Amino acid sequence: MATRSTITHVSSGNKIQSIYCHWDGNITGVGMGLMKHINTNQKVKALIAEGNRSTLTGDAYHHTEGWGGNRPASFIEPQEYNYVYNEVDEQWYVFSYHIEGAETYKNRIELTKELVYAKISVS
């Protein structure tokens, strides 16, 4: 079963560019991959420019036909997990109905190593 997610870049002018990722969207999947490997403004923009994806795993980022042709959206269509990179403070945030107190964009929380490791130890 898929754990769907969105990956979003918010510019200093509050312009939103968002893509969909179908598989492994939880914090220990896509969340950890973004924090470890897609951790600069330039890398986030490059990832978003590729469009919607099937998966994001480890060092290899794969998009399959069908997903890859879709272009970034100028809005966030919430999925199970939603990752937001803020260009101003160069930080990843997350909101999800799986995280108590961080169910909406307005209540998003910082994506940190501690949050990832807490989710790993619960799993």
N, CA, C and O atoms as a Tinker XYZ file with bonds, in Angstrom:
   492  protein
     1  N      0.833000   -1.183000    0.000000    73     2
     2  CA     0.000000    0.000000    0.000000    64     1     3
     3  C      0.881000    1.251000    0.000000    63     2     4     5
     4  O      1.896000    1.294000    0.696000    81     3
     5  N      0.513000    2.227000   -0.748000    73     3     6
     6  CA     1.290000    3.459000   -0.890000    64     5     7
     7  C      1.088000    4.377000    0.314000    63     6     8     9
     8  O      0.003000    4.435000    0.893000    81     7
     9  N      2.145000    5.086000    0.674000    73     7    10
    10  CA     2.061000    6.181000    1.636000    64     9    11
    11  C      2.365000    7.438000    0.836000    63    10    12    13
    12  O      3.524000    7.770000    0.591000    81    11
    13  N      1.315000    8.124000    0.439000    73    11    14
    14  CA     1.431000    9.266000   -0.465000    64    13    15
    15  C      1.940000   10.509000    0.266000    63    14    16    17
    16  O      1.683000   10.711000    1.453000    81    15
    17  N      2.674000   11.336000   -0.493000    73    15    18
    18  CA     3.200000   12.564000    0.105000    64    17    19
    19  C      3.301000   13.657000   -0.951000    63    18    20    21
    20  O      3.239000   13.403000   -2.154000    81    19
    21  N      3.458000   14.871000   -0.461000    73    19    22
    22  CA     3.771000   16.008000   -1.326000    64    21    23
    23  C      5.127000   16.554000   -0.900000    63    22    24    25
    24  O      5.522000   16.463000    0.262000    81    23
    25  N      5.820000   17.119000   -1.870000    73    23    26
    26  CA     7.107000   17.769000   -1.633000    64    25    27
    27  C      6.982000   19.166000   -2.216000    63    26    28    29
    28  O      6.737000   19.333000   -3.411000    81    27
    29  N      7.151000   20.166000   -1.364000    73    27    30
    30  CA     6.839000   21.539000   -1.749000    64    29    31
    31  C      7.999000   22.477000   -1.456000    63    30    32    33
    32  O      8.681000   22.352000   -0.439000    81    31
    33  N      8.207000   23.417000   -2.364000    73    31    34
    34  CA     9.184000   24.500000   -2.177000    64    33    35
    35  C      8.396000   25.798000   -2.052000    63    34    36    37
    36  O      7.540000   26.098000   -2.884000    81    35
    37  N      8.692000   26.566000   -1.003000    73    35    38
    38  CA     8.078000   27.884000   -0.826000    64    37    39
    39  C      9.191000   28.914000   -0.932000    63    38    40    41
    40  O     10.130000   28.912000   -0.136000    81    39
    41  N      9.080000   29.794000   -1.924000    73    39    42
    42  CA    10.117000   30.805000   -2.177000    64    41    43
    43  C     10.025000   31.945000   -1.174000    63    42    44    45
    44  O      9.083000   32.030000   -0.387000    81    43
    45  N     11.023000   32.815000   -1.220000    73    43    46
    46  CA    11.022000   33.983000   -0.337000    64    45    47
    47  C      9.831000   34.896000   -0.619000    63    46    48    49
    48  O      9.417000   35.660000    0.254000    81    47
    49  N      9.280000   34.824000   -1.827000    73    47    50
    50  CA     8.093000   35.599000   -2.179000    64    49    51
    51  C      6.803000   34.827000   -1.973000    63    50    52    53
    52  O      5.749000   35.236000   -2.460000    81    51
    53  N      6.877000   33.701000   -1.249000    73    51    54
    54  CA     5.739000   32.828000   -0.940000    64    53    55
    55  C      5.139000   32.140000   -2.171000    63    54    56    57
    56  O      3.970000   31.755000   -2.154000    81    55
    57  N      5.924000   31.984000   -3.230000    73    55    58
    58  CA     5.477000   31.232000   -4.391000    64    57    59
    59  C      5.623000   29.735000   -4.073000    63    58    60    61
    60  O      6.666000   29.294000   -3.592000    81    59
    61  N      4.577000   28.973000   -4.346000    73    59    62
    62  CA     4.554000   27.538000   -4.039000    64    61    63
    63  C      4.754000   26.732000   -5.315000    63    62    64    65
    64  O      4.125000   26.998000   -6.339000    81    63
    65  N      5.644000   25.741000   -5.238000    73    63    66
    66  CA     5.831000   24.739000   -6.282000    64    65    67
    67  C      5.788000   23.394000   -5.572000    63    66    68    69
    68  O      6.588000   23.141000   -4.672000    81    67
    69  N      4.858000   22.530000   -5.969000    73    67    70
    70  CA     4.625000   21.294000   -5.235000    64    69    71
    71  C      4.521000   20.108000   -6.176000    63    70    72    73
    72  O      3.958000   20.216000   -7.265000    81    71
    73  N      5.074000   18.961000   -5.744000    73    71    74
    74  CA     4.956000   17.717000   -6.505000    64    73    75
    75  C      4.412000   16.617000   -5.592000    63    74    76    77
    76  O      4.415000   16.736000   -4.367000    81    75
    77  N      3.953000   15.558000   -6.225000    73    75    78
    78  CA     3.397000   14.393000   -5.559000    64    77    79
    79  C      4.402000   13.253000   -5.611000    63    78    80    81
    80  O      5.076000   13.056000   -6.622000    81    79
    81  N      4.503000   12.496000   -4.510000    73    79    82
    82  CA     5.343000   11.302000   -4.466000    64    81    83
    83  C      4.467000   10.154000   -3.954000    63    82    84    85
    84  O      3.877000   10.248000   -2.877000    81    83
    85  N      4.388000    9.073000   -4.732000    73    83    86
    86  CA     3.420000    8.010000   -4.460000    64    85    87
    87  C      3.823000    7.049000   -3.338000    63    86    88    89
    88  O      2.993000    6.737000   -2.485000    81    87
    89  N      5.061000    6.576000   -3.312000    73    87    90
    90  CA     5.477000    5.520000   -2.384000    64    89    91
    91  C      6.361000    6.048000   -1.250000    63    90    92    93
    92  O      7.077000    7.037000   -1.410000    81    91
    93  N      6.294000    5.368000   -0.105000    73    91    94
    94  CA     7.215000    5.585000    1.030000    64    93    95
    95  C      7.228000    7.018000    1.542000    63    94    96    97
    96  O      8.285000    7.534000    1.904000    81    95
    97  N      6.081000    7.659000    1.577000    73    95    98
    98  CA     6.008000    9.068000    1.956000    64    97    99
    99  C      6.163000    9.361000    3.428000    63    98   100   101
   100  O      6.212000   10.528000    3.818000    81    99
   101  N      6.242000    8.324000    4.271000    73    99   102
   102  CA     6.330000    8.583000    5.712000    64   101   103
   103  C      7.656000    9.244000    6.085000    63   102   104   105
   104  O      8.546000    9.405000    5.249000    81   103
   105  N      7.763000    9.616000    7.337000    73   103   106
   106  CA     8.934000   10.359000    7.797000    64   105   107
   107  C     10.221000    9.557000    7.659000    63   106   108   109
   108  O     11.274000   10.121000    7.364000    81   107
   109  N     10.144000    8.246000    7.869000    73   107   110
   110  CA    11.350000    7.423000    7.772000    64   109   111
   111  C     11.698000    7.062000    6.334000    63   110   112   113
   112  O     12.744000    6.462000    6.087000    81   111
   113  N     10.841000    7.415000    5.385000    73   111   114
   114  CA    11.099000    7.192000    3.961000    64   113   115
   115  C     11.476000    8.500000    3.281000    63   114   116   117
   116  O     12.633000    8.920000    3.300000    81   115
   117  N     10.479000    9.132000    2.682000    73   115   118
   118  CA    10.712000   10.398000    1.977000    64   117   119
   119  C     11.278000   11.460000    2.916000    63   118   120   121
   120  O     12.194000   12.192000    2.539000    81   119
   121  N     10.744000   11.554000    4.130000    73   119   122
   122  CA    11.217000   12.567000    5.076000    64   121   123
   123  C     12.713000   12.477000    5.321000    63   122   124   125
   124  O     13.425000   13.478000    5.249000    81   123
   125  N     13.186000   11.261000    5.614000    73   123   126
   126  CA    14.607000   11.063000    5.873000    64   125   127
   127  C     15.428000   11.323000    4.609000    63   126   128   129
   128  O     16.496000   11.930000    4.677000    81   127
   129  N     14.933000   10.867000    3.463000    73   127   130
   130  CA    15.648000   11.086000    2.202000    64   129   131
   131  C     15.813000   12.557000    1.878000    63   130   132   133
   132  O     16.878000   12.981000    1.431000    81   131
   133  N     14.771000   13.333000    2.098000    73   131   134
   134  CA    14.851000   14.773000    1.847000    64   133   135
   135  C     15.856000   15.433000    2.779000    63   134   136   137
   136  O     16.676000   16.244000    2.348000    81   135
   137  N     15.790000   15.083000    4.053000    73   135   138
   138  CA    16.699000   15.683000    5.024000    64   137   139
   139  C     18.160000   15.343000    4.728000    63   138   140   141
   140  O     19.036000   16.199000    4.848000    81   139
   141  N     18.417000   14.100000    4.344000    73   139   142
   142  CA    19.792000   13.658000    4.110000    64   141   143
   143  C     20.361000   14.114000    2.770000    63   142   144   145
   144  O     21.529000   14.495000    2.690000    81   143
   145  N     19.538000   14.078000    1.713000    73   143   146
   146  CA    20.067000   14.240000    0.360000    64   145   147
   147  C     19.572000   15.471000   -0.397000    63   146   148   149
   148  O     20.269000   15.970000   -1.281000    81   147
   149  N     18.402000   15.957000   -0.068000    73   147   150
   150  CA    17.829000   17.116000   -0.775000    64   149   151
   151  C     17.732000   18.238000    0.253000    63   150   152   153
   152  O     16.641000   18.594000    0.698000    81   151
   153  N     18.881000   18.786000    0.621000    73   151   154
   154  CA    18.934000   19.666000    1.775000    64   153   155
   155  C     19.469000   21.072000    1.478000    63   154   156   157
   156  O     19.912000   21.782000    2.381000    81   155
   157  N     19.421000   21.454000    0.215000    73   155   158
   158  CA    19.762000   22.836000   -0.147000    64   157   159
   159  C     18.672000   23.357000   -1.074000    63   158   160   161
   160  O     17.942000   22.587000   -1.698000    81   159
   161  N     18.581000   24.663000   -1.150000    73   159   162
   162  CA    17.579000   25.289000   -2.016000    64   161   163
   163  C     17.727000   24.813000   -3.466000    63   162   164   165
   164  O     16.735000   24.514000   -4.131000    81   163
   165  N     18.953000   24.748000   -3.941000    73   163   166
   166  CA    19.217000   24.323000   -5.323000    64   165   167
   167  C     18.750000   22.877000   -5.558000    63   166   168   169
   168  O     18.140000   22.585000   -6.586000    81   167
   169  N     19.033000   21.980000   -4.616000    73   167   170
   170  CA    18.630000   20.579000   -4.762000    64   169   171
   171  C     17.113000   20.420000   -4.703000    63   170   172   173
   172  O     16.541000   19.609000   -5.431000    81   171
   173  N     16.469000   21.190000   -3.842000    73   171   174
   174  CA    15.007000   21.127000   -3.746000    64   173   175
   175  C     14.379000   21.594000   -5.052000    63   174   176   177
   176  O     13.475000   20.942000   -5.575000    81   175
   177  N     14.847000   22.712000   -5.578000    73   175   178
   178  CA    14.307000   23.229000   -6.841000    64   177   179
   179  C     14.507000   22.235000   -7.986000    63   178   180   181
   180  O     13.615000   22.055000   -8.815000    81   179
   181  N     15.673000   21.590000   -8.031000    73   179   182
   182  CA    15.947000   20.601000   -9.086000    64   181   183
   183  C     15.001000   19.413000   -8.971000    63   182   184   185
   184  O     14.485000   18.929000   -9.979000    81   183
   185  N     14.772000   18.943000   -7.757000    73   183   186
   186  CA    13.849000   17.821000   -7.544000    64   185   187
   187  C     12.431000   18.190000   -7.973000    63   186   188   189
   188  O     11.767000   17.427000   -8.674000    81   187
   189  N     11.980000   19.353000   -7.552000    73   187   190
   190  CA    10.625000   19.820000   -7.896000    64   189   191
   191  C     10.487000   19.960000   -9.413000    63   190   192   193
   192  O      9.443000   19.623000   -9.971000    81   191
   193  N     11.524000   20.452000  -10.079000    73   191   194
   194  CA    11.475000   20.661000  -11.530000    64   193   195
   195  C     11.269000   19.352000  -12.293000    63   194   196   197
   196  O     10.745000   19.366000  -13.406000    81   195
   197  N     11.671000   18.234000  -11.714000    73   195   198
   198  CA    11.487000   16.935000  -12.369000    64   197   199
   199  C     10.027000   16.509000  -12.408000    63   198   200   201
   200  O      9.654000   15.660000  -13.217000    81   199
   201  N      9.194000   17.088000  -11.543000    73   199   202
   202  CA     7.776000   16.757000  -11.542000    64   201   203
   203  C      7.436000   15.613000  -10.599000    63   202   204   205
   204  O      8.283000   15.131000   -9.847000    81   203
   205  N      6.184000   15.192000  -10.656000    73   203   206
   206  CA     5.682000   14.143000   -9.777000    64   205   207
   207  C      6.491000   12.871000   -9.921000    63   206   208   209
   208  O      7.047000   12.595000  -10.983000    81   207
   209  N      6.556000   12.089000   -8.836000    73   207   210
   210  CA     7.418000   10.911000   -8.818000    64   209   211
   211  C      6.676000    9.700000   -8.279000    63   210   212   213
   212  O      5.663000    9.805000   -7.588000    81   211
   213  N      7.215000    8.573000   -8.620000    73   211   214
   214  CA     6.740000    7.322000   -8.066000    64   213   215
   215  C      7.334000    7.121000   -6.676000    63   214   216   217
   216  O      6.615000    6.769000   -5.741000    81   215
   217  N      8.646000    7.343000   -6.533000    73   215   218
   218  CA     9.319000    7.085000   -5.262000    64   217   219
   219  C     10.549000    7.976000   -5.100000    63   218   220   221
   220  O     11.026000    8.596000   -6.051000    81   219
   221  N     11.035000    8.015000   -3.887000    73   219   222
   222  CA    12.243000    8.748000   -3.538000    64   221   223
   223  C     12.934000    7.880000   -2.482000    63   222   224   225
   224  O     12.493000    7.834000   -1.334000    81   223
   225  N     14.018000    7.188000   -2.867000    73   223   226
   226  CA    14.642000    6.261000   -1.919000    64   225   227
   227  C     16.161000    6.398000   -1.940000    63   226   228   229
   228  O     16.778000    6.467000   -3.003000    81   227
   229  N     16.748000    6.435000   -0.756000    73   227   230
   230  CA    18.200000    6.494000   -0.617000    64   229   231
   231  C     18.822000    7.554000   -1.499000    63   230   232   233
   232  O     18.319000    8.673000   -1.599000    81   231
   233  N     19.929000    7.189000   -2.142000    73   231   234
   234  CA    20.620000    8.123000   -3.026000    64   233   235
   235  C     20.041000    8.129000   -4.430000    63   234   236   237
   236  O     20.337000    9.026000   -5.219000    81   235
   237  N     19.226000    7.147000   -4.746000    73   235   238
   238  CA    18.672000    7.029000   -6.099000    64   237   239
   239  C     17.257000    7.599000   -6.120000    63   238   240   241
   240  O     16.398000    7.178000   -5.345000    81   239
   241  N     17.027000    8.540000   -6.993000    73   239   242
   242  CA    15.712000    9.142000   -7.118000    64   241   243
   243  C     15.128000    8.706000   -8.456000    63   242   244   245
   244  O     15.647000    9.049000   -9.518000    81   243
   245  N     14.055000    7.956000   -8.386000    73   243   246
   246  CA    13.468000    7.375000   -9.592000    64   245   247
   247  C     12.105000    7.994000   -9.854000    63   246   248   249
   248  O     11.321000    8.201000   -8.927000    81   247
   249  N     11.831000    8.282000  -11.087000    73   247   250
   250  CA    10.458000    8.596000  -11.461000    64   249   251
   251  C     10.151000    7.759000  -12.686000    63   250   252   253
   252  O     10.969000    7.639000  -13.598000    81   251
   253  N      8.983000    7.194000  -12.692000    73   251   254
   254  CA     8.604000    6.301000  -13.778000    64   253   255
   255  C      7.726000    7.037000  -14.763000    63   254   256   257
   256  O      7.162000    8.085000  -14.450000    81   255
   257  N      7.615000    6.483000  -15.949000    73   255   258
   258  CA     6.713000    7.073000  -16.931000    64   257   259
   259  C      5.330000    7.157000  -16.332000    63   258   260   261
   260  O      4.914000    6.268000  -15.589000    81   259
   261  N      4.637000    8.185000  -16.639000    73   259   262
   262  CA     3.316000    8.373000  -16.069000    64   261   263
   263  C      3.372000    9.397000  -14.949000    63   262   264   265
   264  O      2.593000   10.350000  -14.938000    81   263
   265  N      4.296000    9.205000  -13.999000    73   263   266
   266  CA     4.462000   10.194000  -12.941000    64   265   267
   267  C      5.382000   11.311000  -13.417000    63   266   268   269
   268  O      5.103000   12.487000  -13.184000    81   267
   269  N      6.472000   10.954000  -14.079000    73   267   270
   270  CA     7.520000   11.901000  -14.425000    64   269   271
   271  C      7.075000   13.040000  -15.308000    63   270   272   273
   272  O      7.666000   14.118000  -15.248000    81   271
   273  N      6.054000   12.847000  -16.131000    73   271   274
   274  CA     5.627000   13.884000  -17.053000    64   273   275
   275  C      4.797000   14.974000  -16.413000    63   274   276   277
   276  O      4.568000   16.016000  -17.026000    81   275
   277  N      4.348000   14.756000  -15.207000    73   275   278
   278  CA     3.510000   15.743000  -14.541000    64   277   279
   279  C      4.355000   16.885000  -14.003000    63   278   280   281
   280  O      5.394000   16.658000  -13.384000    81   279
   281  N      3.918000   18.085000  -14.235000    73   279   282
   282  CA     4.665000   19.277000  -13.818000    64   281   283
   283  C      4.244000   19.727000  -12.425000    63   282   284   285
   284  O      3.153000   19.392000  -11.964000    81   283
   285  N      5.109000   20.488000  -11.756000    73   283   286
   286  CA     4.789000   20.981000  -10.414000    64   285   287
   287  C      3.523000   21.835000  -10.400000    63   286   288   289
   288  O      3.209000   22.528000  -11.367000    81   287
   289  N      2.809000   21.768000   -9.280000    73   287   290
   290  CA     1.594000   22.557000   -9.089000    64   289   291
   291  C      1.921000   23.802000   -8.267000    63   290   292   293
   292  O      2.932000   23.845000   -7.565000    81   291
   293  N      1.061000   24.811000   -8.361000    73   291   294
   294  CA     1.265000   26.051000   -7.602000    64   293   295
   295  C      0.435000   26.042000   -6.314000    63   294   296   297
   296  O      0.129000   27.096000   -5.757000    81   295
   297  N      0.077000   24.848000   -5.852000    73   295   298
   298  CA    -0.682000   24.692000   -4.613000    64   297   299
   299  C     -0.299000   23.342000   -4.008000    63   298   300   301
   300  O      0.328000   22.512000   -4.665000    81   299
   301  N     -0.684000   23.134000   -2.744000    73   299   302
   302  CA    -0.435000   21.858000   -2.082000    64   301   303
   303  C     -1.759000   21.117000   -1.993000    63   302   304   305
   304  O     -2.710000   21.619000   -1.394000    81   303
   305  N     -1.832000   19.934000   -2.577000    73   303   306
   306  CA    -2.997000   19.077000   -2.404000    64   305   307
   307  C     -2.615000   18.051000   -1.340000    63   306   308   309
   308  O     -1.941000   17.068000   -1.647000    81   307
   309  N     -3.038000   18.267000   -0.089000    73   307   310
   310  CA    -2.547000   17.450000    1.021000    64   309   311
   311  C     -2.734000   15.942000    0.816000    63   310   312   313
   312  O     -3.775000   15.471000    0.360000    81   311
   313  N     -1.689000   15.224000    1.170000    73   311   314
   314  CA    -1.678000   13.770000    1.151000    64   313   315
   315  C     -1.438000   13.287000    2.584000    63   314   316   317
   316  O     -1.644000   14.046000    3.531000    81   315
   317  N     -1.010000   12.047000    2.752000    73   315   318
   318  CA    -0.778000   11.541000    4.104000    64   317   319
   319  C      0.331000   12.322000    4.812000    63   318   320   321
   320  O      0.191000   12.702000    5.975000    81   319
   321  N      1.437000   12.556000    4.096000    73   319   322
   322  CA     2.558000   13.345000    4.620000    64   321   323
   323  C      2.860000   14.446000    3.622000    63   322   324   325
   324  O      2.804000   14.232000    2.411000    81   323
   325  N      3.182000   15.633000    4.139000    73   323   326
   326  CA     3.415000   16.801000    3.294000    64   325   327
   327  C      4.670000   17.510000    3.774000    63   326   328   329
   328  O      4.733000   17.994000    4.905000    81   327
   329  N      5.671000   17.565000    2.896000    73   327   330
   330  CA     6.974000   18.144000    3.229000    64   329   331
   331  C      7.098000   19.494000    2.545000    63   330   332   333
   332  O      6.848000   19.621000    1.346000    81   331
   333  N      7.486000   20.499000    3.318000    73   331   334
   334  CA     7.559000   21.873000    2.823000    64   333   335
   335  C      8.959000   22.413000    3.105000    63   334   336   337
   336  O      9.392000   22.471000    4.256000    81   335
   337  N      9.661000   22.806000    2.044000    73   335   338
   338  CA    10.983000   23.425000    2.189000    64   337   339
   339  C     10.796000   24.925000    2.096000    63   338   340   341
   340  O     10.289000   25.431000    1.095000    81   339
   341  N     11.206000   25.641000    3.138000    73   339   342
   342  CA    11.095000   27.087000    3.172000    64   341   343
   343  C     12.424000   27.694000    2.738000    63   342   344   345
   344  O     13.440000   27.523000    3.411000    81   343
   345  N     12.412000   28.398000    1.620000    73   343   346
   346  CA    13.616000   28.996000    1.060000    64   345   347
   347  C     14.245000   30.029000    2.004000    63   346   348   349
   348  O     15.466000   30.186000    2.025000    81   347
   349  N     13.426000   30.724000    2.771000    73   347   350
   350  CA    13.929000   31.795000    3.634000    64   349   351
   351  C     14.820000   31.234000    4.749000    63   350   352   353
   352  O     15.932000   31.723000    4.953000    81   351
   353  N     14.347000   30.224000    5.465000    73   351   354
   354  CA    15.164000   29.685000    6.563000    64   353   355
   355  C     15.874000   28.381000    6.194000    63   354   356   357
   356  O     16.528000   27.764000    7.035000    81   355
   357  N     15.741000   27.965000    4.928000    73   355   358
   358  CA    16.413000   26.774000    4.404000    64   357   359
   359  C     16.178000   25.561000    5.303000    63   358   360   361
   360  O     17.115000   24.874000    5.710000    81   359
   361  N     14.894000   25.316000    5.603000    73   359   362
   362  CA    14.520000   24.252000    6.526000    64   361   363
   363  C     13.329000   23.465000    5.970000    63   362   364   365
   364  O     12.438000   24.036000    5.340000    81   363
   365  N     13.325000   22.154000    6.208000    73   363   366
   366  CA    12.187000   21.300000    5.884000    64   365   367
   367  C     11.187000   21.326000    7.029000    63   366   368   369
   368  O     11.566000   21.341000    8.200000    81   367
   369  N      9.897000   21.330000    6.675000    73   367   370
   370  CA     8.794000   21.228000    7.625000    64   369   371
   371  C      7.894000   20.088000    7.154000    63   370   372   373
   372  O      7.956000   19.671000    5.997000    81   371
   373  N      7.068000   19.594000    8.056000    73   371   374
   374  CA     6.148000   18.513000    7.707000    64   373   375
   375  C      4.803000   18.768000    8.374000    63   374   376   377
   376  O      4.732000   19.292000    9.486000    81   375
   377  N      3.737000   18.385000    7.671000    73   375   378
   378  CA     2.422000   18.300000    8.310000    64   377   379
   379  C      1.756000   17.031000    7.814000    63   378   380   381
   380  O      1.925000   16.619000    6.666000    81   379
   381  N      0.988000   16.418000    8.720000    73   379   382
   382  CA     0.372000   15.130000    8.419000    64   381   383
   383  C     -0.718000   14.841000    9.434000    63   382   384   385
   384  O     -0.596000   15.204000   10.605000    81   383
   385  N     -1.781000   14.191000    8.990000    73   383   386
   386  CA    -2.798000   13.789000    9.949000    64   385   387
   387  C     -2.294000   12.650000   10.839000    63   386   388   389
   388  O     -2.984000   12.258000   11.780000    81   387
   389  N     -1.114000   12.116000   10.560000    73   387   390
   390  CA    -0.491000   11.100000   11.413000    64   389   391
   391  C      0.312000   11.714000   12.560000    63   390   392   393
   392  O      0.764000   10.991000   13.449000    81   391
   393  N      0.495000   13.035000   12.554000    73   391   394
   394  CA     1.298000   13.705000   13.585000    64   393   395
   395  C      0.382000   14.626000   14.386000    63   394   396   397
   396  O     -0.074000   15.656000   13.891000    81   395
   397  N      0.127000   14.239000   15.616000    73   395   398
   398  CA    -0.766000   15.020000   16.464000    64   397   399
   399  C     -0.227000   16.438000   16.649000    63   398   400   401
   400  O      0.936000   16.631000   17.004000    81   399
   401  N     -1.079000   17.415000   16.407000    73   399   402
   402  CA    -0.701000   18.817000   16.545000    64   401   403
   403  C     -0.107000   19.424000   15.287000    63   402   404   405
   404  O      0.135000   20.630000   15.233000    81   403
   405  N      0.132000   18.594000   14.269000    73   403   406
   406  CA     0.721000   19.092000   13.015000    64   405   407
   407  C     -0.080000   18.578000   11.821000    63   406   408   409
   408  O      0.483000   18.116000   10.829000    81   407
   409  N     -1.387000   18.667000   11.936000    73   407   410
   410  CA    -2.260000   18.108000   10.911000    64   409   411
   411  C     -2.468000   19.006000    9.695000    63   410   412   413
   412  O     -2.934000   18.537000    8.656000    81   411
   413  N     -2.129000   20.292000    9.812000    73   411   414
   414  CA    -2.385000   21.237000    8.725000    64   413   415
   415  C     -1.132000   22.046000    8.399000    63   414   416   417
   416  O     -0.177000   22.087000    9.175000    81   415
   417  N     -1.161000   22.686000    7.232000    73   415   418
   418  CA    -0.052000   23.550000    6.817000    64   417   419
   419  C      0.227000   24.603000    7.886000    63   418   420   421
   420  O      1.381000   24.875000    8.219000    81   419
   421  N     -0.822000   25.180000    8.408000    73   419   422
   422  CA    -0.683000   26.227000    9.425000    64   421   423
   423  C      0.051000   25.701000   10.663000    63   422   424   425
   424  O      0.779000   26.454000   11.309000    81   423
   425  N     -0.129000   24.432000   10.997000    73   423   426
   426  CA     0.469000   23.836000   12.199000    64   425   427
   427  C      1.683000   22.968000   11.898000    63   426   428   429
   428  O      2.072000   22.139000   12.721000    81   427
   429  N      2.286000   23.150000   10.722000    73   427   430
   430  CA     3.438000   22.327000   10.334000    64   429   431
   431  C      4.557000   22.457000   11.363000    63   430   432   433
   432  O      4.670000   23.467000   12.058000    81   431
   433  N      5.377000   21.418000   11.444000    73   431   434
   434  CA     6.481000   21.422000   12.391000    64   433   435
   435  C      7.784000   21.181000   11.641000    63   434   436   437
   436  O      7.789000   20.668000   10.522000    81   435
   437  N      8.875000   21.557000   12.269000    73   435   438
   438  CA    10.186000   21.379000   11.659000    64   437   439
   439  C     10.499000   19.889000   11.552000    63   438   440   441
   440  O     10.290000   19.128000   12.497000    81   439
   441  N     10.999000   19.488000   10.395000    73   439   442
   442  CA    11.438000   18.112000   10.178000    64   441   443
   443  C     12.864000   18.010000   10.697000    63   442   444   445
   444  O     13.780000   18.596000   10.121000    81   443
   445  N     13.052000   17.275000   11.776000    73   443   446
   446  CA    14.359000   17.175000   12.422000    64   445   447
   447  C     14.802000   15.719000   12.515000    63   446   448   449
   448  O     13.997000   14.801000   12.361000    81   447
   449  N     16.079000   15.525000   12.766000    73   447   450
   450  CA    16.609000   14.169000   12.982000    64   449   451
   451  C     15.906000   13.520000   14.165000    63   450   452   453
   452  O     15.607000   12.326000   14.138000    81   451
   453  N     15.646000   14.302000   15.197000    73   451   454
   454  CA    14.991000   13.761000   16.384000    64   453   455
   455  C     13.594000   13.232000   16.062000    63   454   456   457
   456  O     13.190000   12.189000   16.575000    81   455
   457  N     12.865000   13.945000   15.222000    73   455   458
   458  CA    11.531000   13.490000   14.824000    64   457   459
   459  C     11.628000   12.197000   14.018000    63   458   460   461
   460  O     10.850000   11.269000   14.240000    81   459
   461  N     12.569000   12.131000   13.094000    73   459   462
   462  CA    12.765000   10.916000   12.297000    64   461   463
   463  C     13.137000    9.745000   13.198000    63   462   464   465
   464  O     12.549000    8.669000   13.088000    81   463
   465  N     14.100000    9.943000   14.083000    73   463   466
   466  CA    14.551000    8.850000   14.951000    64   465   467
   467  C     13.440000    8.421000   15.915000    63   466   468   469
   468  O     13.340000    7.240000   16.248000    81   467
   469  N     12.621000    9.346000   16.357000    73   467   470
   470  CA    11.490000    8.993000   17.224000    64   469   471
   471  C     10.524000    8.086000   16.473000    63   470   472   473
   472  O     10.010000    7.122000   17.039000    81   471
   473  N     10.274000    8.388000   15.203000    73   471   474
   474  CA     9.372000    7.560000   14.384000    64   473   475
   475  C      9.989000    6.193000   14.113000    63   474   476   477
   476  O      9.270000    5.196000   14.054000    81   475
   477  N     11.317000    6.130000   13.946000    73   475   478
   478  CA    11.985000    4.845000   13.718000    64   477   479
   479  C     11.860000    3.966000   14.959000    63   478   480   481
   480  O     11.601000    2.769000   14.839000    81   479
   481  N     12.039000    4.541000   16.145000    73   479   482
   482  CA    12.006000    3.736000   17.362000    64   481   483
   483  C     10.595000    3.266000   17.694000    63   482   484   485
   484  O     10.433000    2.271000   18.399000    81   483
   485  N      9.568000    3.964000   17.199000    73   483   486
   486  CA     8.179000    3.561000   17.419000    64   485   487
   487  C      7.790000    2.436000   16.470000    63   486   488   489
   488  O      6.965000    1.589000   16.811000    81   487
   489  N      8.385000    2.427000   15.277000    73   487   490
   490  CA     8.027000    1.444000   14.246000    64   489   491
   491  C      8.378000    0.030000   14.634000    63   490   492
   492  O      8.135000   -0.900000   13.865000    81   491
